[in-house]
Amino acid sequence: MDDEAALIQKRIDRFLRERLRPAVYRAVVPLQVSAWVSAAPVKDAPATFAEAVQQSYAPFAPGEAWGRPWATVWFHATGVIPAGWA
């Protein structure tokens, strides 16, 4: 039983080293985020994509409130993908 446990532990360690950790700790680049908060009453249906794409989006900062509970908020994120990420 101990030999099997040691083999399983080695497989887990290899998975963590070769697959999981490289996927978790990635390089990051900045994004510019803007948002539009629908003025529709909360009880009404959420804004559609067709409506949302025609709106003016305002800059949105990290930690900023998303709006009232159950409100519809649309986000627009833009950035540049580094060439090395192909």
CNS distance restraints for C-alpha pairs under 8 A (distance, minus, plus):
assign (resid   1 and name CA) (resid   5 and name CA) 6.30 0.50 0.50
assign (resid   2 and name CA) (resid   6 and name CA) 6.19 0.50 0.50
assign (resid   3 and name CA) (resid   7 and name CA) 6.32 0.50 0.50
assign (resid   4 and name CA) (resid   8 and name CA) 6.19 0.50 0.50
assign (resid   5 and name CA) (resid   9 and name CA) 6.13 0.50 0.50
assign (resid   6 and name CA) (resid  10 and name CA) 6.25 0.50 0.50
assign (resid   7 and name CA) (resid  11 and name CA) 6.33 0.50 0.50
assign (resid   8 and name CA) (resid  12 and name CA) 6.24 0.50 0.50
assign (resid   9 and name CA) (resid  13 and name CA) 6.12 0.50 0.50
assign (resid  10 and name CA) (resid  14 and name CA) 6.09 0.50 0.50
assign (resid  11 and name CA) (resid  15 and name CA) 6.14 0.50 0.50
assign (resid  12 and name CA) (resid  16 and name CA) 6.20 0.50 0.50
assign (resid  13 and name CA) (resid  17 and name CA) 6.08 0.50 0.50
assign (resid  14 and name CA) (resid  18 and name CA) 5.84 0.50 0.50
assign (resid  14 and name CA) (resid  19 and name CA) 7.87 0.50 0.50
assign (resid  15 and name CA) (resid  19 and name CA) 5.32 0.50 0.50
assign (resid  15 and name CA) (resid  20 and name CA) 6.46 0.50 0.50
assign (resid  16 and name CA) (resid  20 and name CA) 4.80 0.50 0.50
assign (resid  16 and name CA) (resid  21 and name CA) 5.77 0.50 0.50
assign (resid  17 and name CA) (resid  21 and name CA) 5.84 0.50 0.50
assign (resid  17 and name CA) (resid  22 and name CA) 7.42 0.50 0.50
assign (resid  18 and name CA) (resid  22 and name CA) 6.77 0.50 0.50
assign (resid  19 and name CA) (resid  23 and name CA) 6.53 0.50 0.50
assign (resid  20 and name CA) (resid  24 and name CA) 6.27 0.50 0.50
assign (resid  21 and name CA) (resid  25 and name CA) 6.12 0.50 0.50
assign (resid  22 and name CA) (resid  26 and name CA) 6.87 0.50 0.50
assign (resid  29 and name CA) (resid  79 and name CA) 7.71 0.50 0.50
assign (resid  29 and name CA) (resid  80 and name CA) 7.70 0.50 0.50
assign (resid  29 and name CA) (resid  81 and name CA) 7.78 0.50 0.50
assign (resid  30 and name CA) (resid  79 and name CA) 6.67 0.50 0.50
assign (resid  31 and name CA) (resid  77 and name CA) 6.24 0.50 0.50
assign (resid  31 and name CA) (resid  78 and name CA) 5.58 0.50 0.50
assign (resid  31 and name CA) (resid  79 and name CA) 4.78 0.50 0.50
assign (resid  31 and name CA) (resid  80 and name CA) 7.88 0.50 0.50
assign (resid  32 and name CA) (resid  59 and name CA) 7.86 0.50 0.50
assign (resid  32 and name CA) (resid  77 and name CA) 5.58 0.50 0.50
assign (resid  32 and name CA) (resid  78 and name CA) 5.26 0.50 0.50
assign (resid  32 and name CA) (resid  79 and name CA) 6.31 0.50 0.50
assign (resid  33 and name CA) (resid  59 and name CA) 6.13 0.50 0.50
assign (resid  33 and name CA) (resid  60 and name CA) 5.48 0.50 0.50
assign (resid  33 and name CA) (resid  61 and name CA) 7.26 0.50 0.50
assign (resid  33 and name CA) (resid  75 and name CA) 6.83 0.50 0.50
assign (resid  33 and name CA) (resid  76 and name CA) 5.65 0.50 0.50
assign (resid  33 and name CA) (resid  77 and name CA) 4.48 0.50 0.50
assign (resid  33 and name CA) (resid  78 and name CA) 6.61 0.50 0.50
assign (resid  34 and name CA) (resid  57 and name CA) 5.51 0.50 0.50
assign (resid  34 and name CA) (resid  58 and name CA) 5.08 0.50 0.50
assign (resid  34 and name CA) (resid  59 and name CA) 4.16 0.50 0.50
assign (resid  34 and name CA) (resid  60 and name CA) 4.67 0.50 0.50
assign (resid  34 and name CA) (resid  75 and name CA) 5.76 0.50 0.50
assign (resid  34 and name CA) (resid  76 and name CA) 5.19 0.50 0.50
assign (resid  34 and name CA) (resid  77 and name CA) 6.54 0.50 0.50
assign (resid  35 and name CA) (resid  57 and name CA) 4.97 0.50 0.50
assign (resid  35 and name CA) (resid  58 and name CA) 5.42 0.50 0.50
assign (resid  35 and name CA) (resid  59 and name CA) 6.41 0.50 0.50
assign (resid  35 and name CA) (resid  60 and name CA) 5.85 0.50 0.50
assign (resid  35 and name CA) (resid  73 and name CA) 6.72 0.50 0.50
assign (resid  35 and name CA) (resid  74 and name CA) 5.55 0.50 0.50
assign (resid  35 and name CA) (resid  75 and name CA) 4.42 0.50 0.50
assign (resid  35 and name CA) (resid  76 and name CA) 6.10 0.50 0.50
assign (resid  36 and name CA) (resid  52 and name CA) 7.64 0.50 0.50
assign (resid  36 and name CA) (resid  55 and name CA) 7.06 0.50 0.50
assign (resid  36 and name CA) (resid  56 and name CA) 6.83 0.50 0.50
assign (resid  36 and name CA) (resid  57 and name CA) 4.87 0.50 0.50
assign (resid  36 and name CA) (resid  58 and name CA) 6.48 0.50 0.50
assign (resid  36 and name CA) (resid  73 and name CA) 5.71 0.50 0.50
assign (resid  36 and name CA) (resid  74 and name CA) 5.25 0.50 0.50
assign (resid  36 and name CA) (resid  75 and name CA) 6.56 0.50 0.50
assign (resid  37 and name CA) (resid  66 and name CA) 7.80 0.50 0.50
assign (resid  37 and name CA) (resid  67 and name CA) 6.85 0.50 0.50
assign (resid  37 and name CA) (resid  71 and name CA) 7.35 0.50 0.50
assign (resid  37 and name CA) (resid  72 and name CA) 6.03 0.50 0.50
assign (resid  37 and name CA) (resid  73 and name CA) 4.48 0.50 0.50
assign (resid  37 and name CA) (resid  74 and name CA) 6.49 0.50 0.50
assign (resid  38 and name CA) (resid  46 and name CA) 7.88 0.50 0.50
assign (resid  38 and name CA) (resid  47 and name CA) 6.61 0.50 0.50
assign (resid  38 and name CA) (resid  71 and name CA) 6.94 0.50 0.50
assign (resid  38 and name CA) (resid  72 and name CA) 5.45 0.50 0.50
assign (resid  38 and name CA) (resid  73 and name CA) 6.17 0.50 0.50
assign (resid  38 and name CA) (resid  74 and name CA) 8.00 0.50 0.50
assign (resid  40 and name CA) (resid  44 and name CA) 6.53 0.50 0.50
assign (resid  40 and name CA) (resid  46 and name CA) 7.54 0.50 0.50
assign (resid  40 and name CA) (resid  47 and name CA) 7.60 0.50 0.50
assign (resid  41 and name CA) (resid  71 and name CA) 7.81 0.50 0.50
assign (resid  42 and name CA) (resid  46 and name CA) 7.95 0.50 0.50
assign (resid  42 and name CA) (resid  69 and name CA) 8.00 0.50 0.50
assign (resid  42 and name CA) (resid  70 and name CA) 6.04 0.50 0.50
assign (resid  42 and name CA) (resid  71 and name CA) 5.56 0.50 0.50
assign (resid  42 and name CA) (resid  72 and name CA) 7.91 0.50 0.50
assign (resid  46 and name CA) (resid  71 and name CA) 7.80 0.50 0.50
assign (resid  46 and name CA) (resid  72 and name CA) 5.80 0.50 0.50
assign (resid  47 and name CA) (resid  51 and name CA) 6.24 0.50 0.50
assign (resid  47 and name CA) (resid  52 and name CA) 6.48 0.50 0.50
assign (resid  47 and name CA) (resid  72 and name CA) 6.71 0.50 0.50
assign (resid  48 and name CA) (resid  52 and name CA) 6.15 0.50 0.50
assign (resid  49 and name CA) (resid  53 and name CA) 6.11 0.50 0.50
assign (resid  50 and name CA) (resid  54 and name CA) 6.99 0.50 0.50
assign (resid  51 and name CA) (resid  55 and name CA) 7.03 0.50 0.50
assign (resid  52 and name CA) (resid  74 and name CA) 6.96 0.50 0.50
assign (resid  57 and name CA) (resid  76 and name CA) 7.64 0.50 0.50
assign (resid  60 and name CA) (resid  64 and name CA) 6.79 0.50 0.50
assign (resid  66 and name CA) (resid  73 and name CA) 6.80 0.50 0.50
assign (resid  67 and name CA) (resid  71 and name CA) 6.25 0.50 0.50
assign (resid  67 and name CA) (resid  73 and name CA) 7.32 0.50 0.50
assign (resid  81 and name CA) (resid  85 and name CA) 6.95 0.50 0.50
assign (resid  82 and name CA) (resid  86 and name CA) 7.89 0.50 0.50
